[in-house]
Amino acid sequence: MATFNGAATLPKVLDAYCRLIVPPGGWRIVIADNGSTDGTRMLIEHYADRLPIHYVFEPRRGKNVALNAAIVLALEEADNDGLFVFTDDDATPAADWLVQLAAAACAQRAFDIFAGAIAADWGEAAPAWIERLVPLGLTFGITPPETPEGPVFPGLVWGANMAIRRHLFDGGLLFDESVGPAAGAYAMGSETQLTRRLGDAGHRAWFCRAARVAHYIRPDQMTHAWVLERARRFGRGKFRQECPGRFPEWLGVPRWMFSRYVAELLGLATAWMRRDADSAFLRRWELAYLRGYAHEAWRGSPPASRGRVLITSYSGELGGMELRMAQEAQFLRAAGFEGMLAIRPFPRSGSWAADLRERRLPVMRFAPPPVLEQWRWRRTNKFRALFGSVRAMRRFRADLVHVAFCWNTYGATALWLAGRCGLPAVISVHNTFPHCEFGRWHHPLLREAFAAVRGIYGATESALQHFLALYRPYLRSDIRLAVIPNCVDTERFCPSPALRAAARQRWGLPADALVMGSVARLSPQKRPEALVALLHALRGDFPALYLVLAGTGPLEDEVRKVASALGVERFVIFTGYHARIEEIMPALDVHLLLSRREGFGIATIEAMACGVPAVASAVPGNTDVLSGCAGGVLVPLEDNRVVEQTVARLLADPDLRARMGEQGRADAIRRFSTPRVQALVHQFYDGLL
């Protein structure tokens, strides 16, 4: 906890700590004294022989400044498996408070953030208008009594009673010191800024009703002036937590707010004329909130950040690389960086961008002319890029540019622009592509582009080595190299008899059906026609066999014609694009990825996580994932007989499939789980900015 001049409230709180039931593994308390002048230190020392207190003095004002000092001290001693519990110096806990939080953390291993119940401890009887008109949660941090036990939105985890797994702080996670209580006016959101950032990175929150504290509400906080000032601070904090570009803006504020402000002013005038005090107060609250939002947009301090990273590429469709770029932005936010996506338009890019903004990831349009990706009009494109795209990149105010490469030069223009802007850059490589020769046009541009590159990682070792073989002449000797695989959320992707039954019922399959499937684009690279031919070859021995193709692409009509020509169209299920693959994958008995080439093969690790045996062509990318893995099998690319024999053996042996499924899931958790890959990303960026 942080405290500033807490001598009036701390005795009641520390007395309650003396009555706490000790949780398994014990507990300690770190109190960060934020420059108190009222004898707080002497009071804390008075309890030192009764409580496991660690005291730290932080003279710089700000609650988050003090909490960060407490975190730094706690990290030196706390177990990696432990729990960091945050509270306030005026929150009195129930005796079993820590025991209940520890039990929730033990029982809910899929959750990393925990909220407890917060009741009001009124300093005097609350006026009727407060309980009738004031949003108690936003104003006083009080938990609604009807909040059910279970998953909760991370933004509803409040600072008087919250816990976060200790290991999340190993990557440098800290509170934003530009928000929260400090000297003078401030933007609210001290704790929710942190919990929402963790939520954006995929960490889930759980509400534990039995972990209770009582939050003291002082008499001077029960006035119209105090509550309205709280609304204004809430507006300031709300701006800090919004995602830019989610709504059309004017002067940095969503346009709808201006019309809302006028409507509230008119409503306030009407309420005064009618002498409707309740309505007038509610209108004033809304106006205060809107003024606070606009104030922060126009005059607020910039958010604390370890740096701003612009993530971009030369994309042509929504695929594994693009999804990984969005994950990268989430991982960076979890580590205290600002991750921004800059994408060029492609089919379905608009809906994808809207979805990302809903998840509070900043997404901007960035489509520089292809100076290095295309030969035609290259001189004109260079001129346009120099006088247009350089300024566009500078407007992002990035500290570092991350360029994702999916093919030979696809992304090189963005890298060259970063060099022209004097920005350091990193590269991620998401495919294995062949060697090619560069001519006199490319050489000087590539030297300029790679001069500022500080690090490169490949999604696989094969991808990294192919890239180095192509670009090594342009690389500095001190460049950072790494392999960081794609990841799978092993909590979402998991074996599920319920999802298996639901998907099969939706497809109208008989109870005894055997199901092969492939989650992939219907494009030449993925060879979907080979899957239909495989189905035709195996149906003689397995008459209950079906094929599920989850994806869309340019070959869909051709694949349907192939299925019709072979007489198996009734046994091929085209699902189209499906956003929730975790609802499809458990329904499969075998997953197939018979690609001509593959950068990584995210669907393969998703199948493994769901306990589904994976069969993939022995090409770079697939071999990086499945070599030495008991949960999958590699088959020759063009040897149809071996492919048929391998798949037939799996279809005929349910015990073998079950063993491979268990081993594949264990391997997916060990090598490709989100926490592991996130830690590798944080390690890669450490020191590059």
N, C-alpha and C positions, 0 to 999 in steps of 0.2 A: 504494500500500500504506500501511497504518497500522503504526506500530511503537511499542512501549512497552518501554524498556530492552532493546532488541534487539541490544546490542553483542556478545552471545555468538553469535548466529546470523547476523547480517547479513554478516560477512566472507565466509562461504562462499557466500551468496546473491549478493552484489554481485560477487564474483569470477566467478561463472557469468554474470552479466549482461555482464561485460566480454568474454565469449566468444560472445555472441549474434550470430547472423546478422541483419544489418539487413533488415527487411521493406521492401517497396515503399512509398515515401513517408516512410521514416524512423520514428523512435520517440523518445519521451521518457518519463521516469519521474518521478512526483510522489510523494515520501515525506512523509507527514504524521506528524510526531513528536508522540505523544500524551503530552507532559509527562514525557519520559524524564529520569532522574537519573543515568545510568550512563556518560555520555560518548558517547551515540549520535550526537549532533550532530557532534562532532569526527570520528567515524568516517565519517559520510556526507560531510563536507567533504573527507576524505582521498581519496574517489573522484571528486570533482567534476571533475577534469581528465581522467578516463577515461570518464565516463558522462554522458549528457545529463540530469543530475539537477536537479529543482526541489524545494527543501526548504520545508516550511511547518510552523511550530510551532503546535500546538493544545493549550493547557493544560487544557481541560476534559476529564475522563476519559471514556473510552468509545470503542471501536473505530469505531463508526458515526459518532460525532461527528467523529473525525479523518478518516474517509473522505469525509464531506460537505465538510470543509474542502478536501480534495484535489480533489474534484469542482468546487467553485466556482473554484478556481485553474485547473484544466484547461479549464473551459468558456471562459475568456477567450482561450485560444490555440489550442485544438484545431479541426481541420477538421470541418465539419458531416458530412462523409462518413466520418469516422474511426471508430475503435473504442476504447472505454474497456476496458482489461484490468485486472482486479482480482486481487490475489494477496496472499500473506502474507509476513512478514519471516523465515519459516523454511521457505519453499518454494523449492527450488533447481530452476531450469528447465533443460531440454535446450537445446542450441545453436540448434535450429530452431524453438523454441517459438512465437515471435511470427510467424515466417514461416508456420507451419501454421495459426495462428488467422486470419491475414490471408487466406490462401488459402481457408479455409472460409467466411469472411464474404463473399468475392468470389464463390464458387461457389454459395452458398446464399442468394440474395437474398430468398427468402421467409421467412427466419429472422432474428430480431433478437437472440437470446441464444445464446451459445456456451459450451459446457463442454469443458474439456480433461481428459485423464487425470491422476489424482493417485495416485502410488505412495507406499508407506511408506518412509521413511528412518529405520529404527529406531536409536535412540541406543545400544542394546545389544540383544542377542538377545531377541526377544519370548518371554515365557513361553508354554508350550503352551496354557494355559487361555485366553489372549487370542484366539488364532487359532481356538480351538474354540468359544468361548462368546460372545465379544463381537461385536456388530454393528459392524464396522470403519468402515463408511460413516458411520453416525450418530455414532459415538464419536470417530473420528479424521479424518473427511473423506476417507477412502480410496476411490477408485473401484474397483468390482469389475473384475477383469481381463477378464471375459467381456463387459463392456458393449460392444454393437455400435456401429459408426459409424452415425449417423442421428438422427432426431428423438428427443427425450428429454423427460420430464416436467420442467417448469421447477423444481420443488422438489428435483430431483436435480442442480442446477447449484450447485457449492459454491465457497466464497470463495477457496480457495487457487489456483484456476485457472478463471476465468470471464471472459467478455467480453460487452459490451453495446454496441450501436450508439450512437454519441455523440448523435445527434439526439433520442433518447428523453429525454435530460436537459434539453432546451430548455424543456419545460413545467414545470420545477420539481421533477422527480423526484429524490428523495434517499432515503438509508437512514433507517429508523425508529430514532431515537436512544434509544428506550426498551428496545431489545433488543440482544443481542450482548454481547461481552466488555466489562467495565467494572470499576471498583473494587468488590470484594465479590461477592456472589452475583448471578447474572443469568439472564435467559431466553435460551436459544439461539435461533438463527434470524437471525443478523446479515445474511446474504446471501439466504437462501431466502425471507425475508419479502418482499424486494424482487423476486426473480425470480418468485415465485408471484403477486405483485400484477401484474406485467407479463403473466404467463400468463393471469390473470383478464381482462385487458384485450384478450386475443386475440393477444398476441405469442408466437411459437413459439421453441422452443429446439432446438439441434442439438449433438450430441456429436461431438467431433473427437478420435479416438483418438491421432492423431499429435502433438497438442500436449501435451507431457508436462512435469510437474514432480514433484519428490520432496519430500514433506512430512515434516519432522523430527518424530519422536516421542520426547519426552524420557523418560529412565528413570523419573522420578517420576510419569509418566502411565500407567505399567504396573502399577498397584496396584488392588486391589478397591475401596478407598475412592474413588479418583479416578474410576474407571469408573462407580461407582454415583452419584456426585455428577453426573457427566455425564448419566446417565439422568434424574436429577431436573431438570436444566436443560433437557433435551430436552422433558420433559413441560410445563415452563413455556412453552417456545417453541411447542409444539404447540397449547396453548390460544390463544396469540396469533394463530395462523394458521387457527383453525377458524372456521366460519361459524355464527353463532348461529341456533338453531332447527332445525338439521339433524336433531337427535335430541331426543326428549322429555327435559326437564331437571328436576333437583331441586337447589335451592340453587346454580343456575348451572352445574352439572356434569351431563353426560349420565347418565341414570339407570343405564344399563348398567354404568357404571364402578364404582358402589357394589357391585353383585353380583360384578363382576370382582375388586374389591379383597378381598372376603371369600373368594372362591375361591382367590386367590393366597396369602392368609394360611394357609388350610387346607393348601394344597399345600406351603407352606414348612414348616409343622409336620410334615407327613408326610415331607418330604425330610430334616429333621433327625433324625427318629426312625429313618429308614433309613440315615442317615449318607451320603446321596447329595449330595456337595458340588456337583457340576455342577448338579443340579436346584435345589438351594438357592440357588445364585448366580443362576440364571435367574429364579427367583421373586422374589428381592430386587431384581433389575433392573427387573422389571415393577412391583413395588410402589413403587420410587423414581420411576419414570415417572408412575404414577398420583398419587402425592403431589405431585409437581411440578405436574401439571395442576391439581389442586385448589387448591394454594397460589396459583397465578396467578389462578384464578377468584375466590378470596376476598380475596387481599391484594396481588395484583400491581398494578403501576403501569398507568395507562391508556395505550393505544397513542398514539404520536405521530401527529398528524393536522393537516392544514391546515383541517379543519372537517368537520362532519357534515351531510350533505345528505339530506333526506327527499324521495323522489320518489313522487308519488301522483297519482291521477286519479279520474274517475268512469267506470270501465270496465264494459262489458257483455259483451265477448267478447275473445278473443285475436286481435289484429290487428297491423297495422303500428305503431300507436302504442305498444302494450304492449311489443312487441319493442324499439322504440327506447328506451323507459324503462329496460329492462334494459341496453341498450348504454350509456346515459348513466351508469348506476351503474358499469359497467366502466371507462368513460373517466375518471370521477372518481377511482376507485381508482388508476388509473395515474398521476394527478397528485398523489397523496398525500391526497386527501379520503376520507372514509368515505361511500359511497353506499348508501342503504338504500331498498328498495322497500316501499311500503305499499299493498296492493291490496285491493279489495273482491271478495268471491267472485263468480265467474261460471262458466259451463260450461267445464270443463277447466282452471280456475285452479289446482286442487289439484295436478294433475300438472305444470303449468308451474312452480309454486312449488317443487315437489320437484326439478325439473330445475335451477332456478336455485340452489338450496341445494347441489346436487352441484357446481355451478361456484363455490361459496363466495360467493354473493351473498346478503346478508341480506334476507329477505322476511318481512314481518309482515302480519297481517290488519288492515285499517282500513276500516270501513264506516260512516261517519257518516251520520245521517239526512239526506235530501236537502232542505235548507232552501231552496236557490235553484233546484235542478233540477226540482222538482215543486211544483205549486200546491196539490194536495190535502194536508191535514194539515200545512201549512207552519208554523203556530204551534206545534203539538205537536212537530214536528220541531225547531223552533228551541229549544224548552225542553229537549228531549232532548240536543241538540247542546251546549248551554251547560253542562249538568250531567253530561255523560258524555264527549262527544267532545273537549272542550277538555282534560280531564285525560288522555285517551288520547293526544292529540297531544303533550302535554308529556312523557309517559313516554318518548317516542322520543328526548328530549334532543337535538333537532336544532338546528343553528346557522342553517340556511336550509331553506326548503321550496320544492321544485320541483313545480309543478302543471301537468300536461299537459291541454290542452283539446282535445277531439275534436268538440265541438258547442257551440252558443251559450253555455249556462250550465253545461255538463257539466264540473265541476271547480271551480265557483265556491264551493261550500260549503267545500271543503278550503282554498281561498284565504282565505275569511272566517275560518275557524278559525285559520289561521296569524296573521292580524291580531289575533284575540282573544288569542292566546298571545304577542303582541309579537315575532313572528319575521319577519325579512325573507323575501321570496319572489321567485321568478322564475317565468315562465310560458313554456311551449312550446306552439305552436299547430300542430295536425296535420291540419287540414281547412279548407276554405273554406266558411263557412256564411253564410246570408243575414242581412240586417239585421232586427232586431226591436225592438219598443218595450218599455221597462221601465216599470213602474208604481210607485206609492208604496211598495209592499212591498219592491221590489228596490233602489230608489235608496239609502236609507241603508245597507243591507247591502253593496252594491257599493262605496260610498265607503269604508266601513270595510275591505273586503277589499283594495282596490287601493292603500290608503294606504301599505302596506309593500312594494309591488312595486318591485324595483330593476332588473329587466331582463325583456325579452320577446324571444323569437326564434321565427320561423316556419320550418316545414320547407320552405316555398317563399315567394317574395315575395308571391304571391297570398294565401296563408294569412295572412301577417302583415298585409297591407293590409286584408283583410276584418275581421280582429280589431280593428285600430285604428279602422276606421270604426264599429264597434259600441261600443267601450269607451273611445275617446279622452277623453270628458268626465271620466272617473274617473282618468286617468293623470297622474302628476307630469311636470313639464316636463323633468326631468333623467334620465328613465328610459333605460336602455341598450336599444337595438334592434339586432337582427341577423337574418340569414337563415342557418340552418345546415341543410343538406339531410340527408336520410337517407343512409346509406352502405351499401356492399356490400363484402364481403371478396373482393377480386379475385384472391386466391390460391385460395380455395375455389370461387368462381364463375368458371370459365374454360372455354374451348373444350376438349372432351375427346372424341376419337373413340371411346375405350374406353367411357366412360359413355354416349355416344350409342348405341353398338351394344348395350350391356347393357340399357338401358331399352327400346329397341325390341324386343329379343328377349323381354324380360319381358312386354311387352304383346302379343306374338304378331303383330307387324306384318310384312308382306312387305318384301323388301329394297328395292323401288323406291317405298315409301310416301312421300307428302308429309304432313307433320304440322304442323297448326296447334295452338296450345295456349294456355291461359290459367291462370295461377296466381292464384287469387282466390277469395274466399268466394262460395258460390252464394246470393247475396242480391239483392234488387231493385236495389240501388245498382250492382252489377257487370253486370247484364243478361246472364246466362248464356244465356237463351233466344235472344237475338239471335245468339249464336255458333253455336247449333245451326241457326238459320235460314240463316246465312251458309254453313255447311257444305252444307246442302241446295241452296243456290243455285249453289255452285261445283262440286259433284260431277259435273255433266254435262260440264264441260270438264276436270276433274281426277278421273278415276275411282279413282285411288290415294290420294285425300285422306282424312285422318283428323283427328279433333278430340280433344285431350286436355284434360280439365277437372280441374285439381289443386286440390282444396279441398272443403269441406263447407258446408252452410248450409240455411236453411229452404226454398229452392226446389229442392232436389235431386229430390224426387219429381215436381214439376211439369216440370222440365227433362227428366227421363226420359220423361214422357208426351209432351212436345213432340217429342222425338227419335223416339219410336215412331210418332206420328201422321204425321210427315214421312217415315217409312220409312228413317231413317238411324241407328237405334239400334245397328246392328252396327259403325258407324264412329265412335261416340263412346265414349271411354274415360274412366270416372270413377275417378280414383285415390284419392279420399278425402283426408283430411288426411295430409300427407307432411312429416315433420320435416326431411328432407334434400333440399330443392328443388334443390340443386346437382347432384344425381344425375338429375334429370328435365329441367332446362332445356336442356342441350346436345342432347337428342334432338329438339328442335323445329326446324322450318324457319322458322316465323314465330311471334312471341308477340303476343297480342291482349289489349288492356285497353280495352273499349268502355263504360266506366263512365258513369253519369249525372252523377256528381260524383266528385272524387278529391282526397284531401288531398295525396298525393305520388305514390303508385304505385311501391312498392319493387320489385314484380315486374318493372317496366319496366327498371330499372337492373340488376337481376339478369340479365335477358335480354341486355342490352347487354354486360355483363361476360362472358357466355358466348358472345359472338359471334353472337347470334341477333337478326335485325332485329325491331324493335318497332313495332307499330301501336297507336295509342291515340286515343281520342276527344278532340276539341279542347275540353276543359273545363279550368278552372283546376286546377292540380296537374299534370296531364299536360302542359299547354303549358309549364309552368315547366321540366319535365324535357327535353322533346323539341324545343322551339323552337330552331332553328339547329343541331340535331344531325343529322349525316349518318347516324347509325345507326338512325334511326326516322322514322316518318311519322305526322302528325296527320290525322285524318279527321273530317268533320262528325258530330255526335252522332246525328242522325236521318236522314241521307241514305244509305240502304242501297245505292243504286246506286254512289255514289262509294266506299263501303267495299268493295263487291264488286270494282270495277275496280282499286282499289289493291292489295288482297290478291292478286287474280288476276295482276297484273303481277309481284309478288314471287314467286309460286309458279312462274311460267313462266320466270323468269330466274335460274338458280343463280349466275351470275357476279355479278349485281346483289346477290343475298343475301350472297355472300361479301364483296363490297366494303363493304356496309353493316355486316356483322358486324365486320370489322376496324376500321372507323371508330368504330362504337359502343363497342367494347371500349376503344379509346384514349380516348374521351370519358369513359367510366365511370371509368377510372383517374385521369384528370386532374381530374374534378369530384367524384366520389363515393367515392373509395377511403377505406378506414377510417383510415389515418394522417392524411389531409387533414381529414376531419370531426372526428377526435379533437383535432387541433390547434385547430380552430375552437371546439370546446366548451371546451377549456382557456382559450383567449383570452377567451371570453364570461364565464367565472366569475372570471377574474383580477381581484382587487380588490373583488369583491362581498361577500366574507366579511370 
